[in-house]
Amino acid sequence: MYDYLMVGSGLFGAVFAHEAKKAGRSVLVLERRDHVGGNVYCEEKDGIHIHKYGAHIFHTSYEDVWAYVNQFVAFNNFINSPVANYQGHLYNLPFNMNTFRELWDIVTPAQAKAIIAEQRKAIKGEPQNLEEQAISLVGTDIYTKLIKGYTEKQWGRSCTELPAFIIKRLPVRYTFDNNYFNDRYQGIPVGGYNKLIEALLDGIEVRTGVDYLKERAVYQAVARKVVYTGSIDEYFDYKLGQLEYRGLRFETERLEEENHQGVAVVNYTEREIPYTRIIEHKHFEFGTQPVTYITREYPADWHPGEEAYYPVNNDRNQKLYQQYATLVEQEKNVIFGGRLAEYKYYDMDDVIKSALERVQEELR
């Protein structure tokens, strides 16, 4: 009998499994897909590591998490500096002086602040929806060109139908700084994310192509404890109802050119273009290959059985999740962790931090 049965081999599962094995516990990892690594998995083609499930850029301000991942793999010095394309015009992201210069042909922070302050006045009183919230934060020009269409594609509905709380704040920088993240540490694993996952799972028994929930009767008795990282409502057979997610669809294409767009990520912010962004994977690792691969990322309605990406964080879903969380408390010898089991959008560093805290608590 194993000490732990790990359901899922994404970052939460891989970190938990690694730490349990290091502490002398026996671990079996089950993975529903035909590969380990969850959504950070990369496919290698022509020497280029393709982020199969969308762009993953590691960034953190947690020194302990940064030290932890660097035990397993070296990170390069990639800095995320995406560009937004609106009707053929390019704007730097996040919103900064380069963006404002392109929008308004201005040169000083004071000019940018004055324009934004004037445009924010369009909203009187408490914002009632996402559109009003965004305008109250950054004004009408930035909202119309760089937020509205992208957000409506992402969520599949009008910004006037989305709750204001989805956008609590929008970072605005009055400096010429295109680094998207504010975190102290940032980069991509040298050789791709598979290197990190393989190092974490080194020496641990892994079975791919196994759906734990479909084979629960076979596997629930093979370990003293289960660590479950799948969808929480699916675990309970949706008996309280289904939680909602947004899905994604990816279209990857090989191009016979060395450099297609000059940057890893270009966001397409007008609603008429059906994809939200194009990823050119070689730029994550400063590739010099004679060919390139691009991926168009399309938001999609989600249906059970498909990969779930973004929780729909409205009141209805949060109330339903809390009901499922109550059921979790009654489960003996099952640990729930990760974005699907906790119905929560996690950055990679937060997933790792959560897994480390949970496994340390467990192994005390």
Summary of the structure (lengths in Angstrom):
residues: 364
radius of gyration: 21.9
end to end distance: 20.7
largest distance: 68.0
contacts: 1146
relative contact order: 0.21
helix: 34%
strand: 22%
